[in-house]
């Protein structure tokens, strides 16, 4: 995959922490920043999906009979 160089300004303490962690993990600062960016994007995607699911249930609540069935099943299977 093609990469593009991007300028990011970080304070000295954060750079030191990144470098220390990179050394511990046997990688480099750029790889850690790529992983961090991916984690932020993934986290936001999951949060968006959660918000959409909540909104869907608010528009169309679950059938009470389905909820009751799920409770009975859970009560039978949980020790």
C-alpha positions in Angstrom: 0.0 0.0 0.0 1.3 3.4 -0.9 2.2 5.7 2.0 2.2 9.4 2.3 4.4 11.4 4.7 2.3 13.5 7.1 3.7 16.0 9.5 2.5 15.6 13.1 3.5 17.8 16.0 4.0 16.0 19.3 5.4 17.2 22.6 8.7 15.9 23.8 7.3 13.7 26.5 4.9 11.9 24.1 7.7 11.3 21.6 9.9 9.9 24.4 7.0 7.6 25.5 6.4 6.5 21.9 10.1 5.8 21.3 10.3 3.8 24.6 7.3 1.7 23.7 8.5 1.2 20.1 11.8 -0.1 21.5 10.0 -2.5 23.9 7.8 -3.8 21.0 10.6 -4.0 18.5 9.0 -1.6 16.1 9.3 2.1 15.3 7.4 5.3 16.1 5.7 5.5 12.7 4.3 2.0 13.1 2.9 2.9 16.5 1.3 6.0 15.2 -0.2 4.0 12.3 -1.6 1.5 14.8 -3.0 4.3 17.0 -4.7 6.0 14.0 -6.3 2.6 13.0 -7.4 2.1 16.6 -9.1 5.5 16.8 -10.9 5.0 13.5 -12.0 1.5 14.5 -13.2 2.7 17.8 -15.2 5.5 16.2 -16.7 3.1 13.7 -17.9 0.8 16.6 -19.2 3.8 18.6 -21.2 4.9 15.5 -22.6 1.4 15.1 -23.6 1.3 18.7 -25.4 4.7 18.5 -27.2 3.6 15.3 -28.3 0.4 17.1 -29.6 2.3 20.1 -31.5 4.7 17.8 -33.0 1.8 15.9 -34.3 0.3 19.2 -35.7 3.7 20.2 -37.6 3.9 16.9 -38.7 0.3 17.0 -38.5 -1.2 20.5 -38.0 -4.9 20.9 -41.2 -7.1 21.1 -41.9 -7.7 24.8 -42.6 -11.4 24.1 -39.1 -11.7 22.6 -37.6 -10.0 25.7 -39.5 -12.3 28.0 -38.4 -15.4 26.0 -34.8 -14.2 26.2 -35.0 -13.7 30.0 -36.4 -17.3 30.5 -33.7 -18.8 28.3 -31.0 -16.8 30.2 -32.5 -17.9 33.5 -32.3 -21.6 32.4 -28.7 -21.4 31.1 -27.1 -19.2 33.8 -25.8 -21.2 36.8 
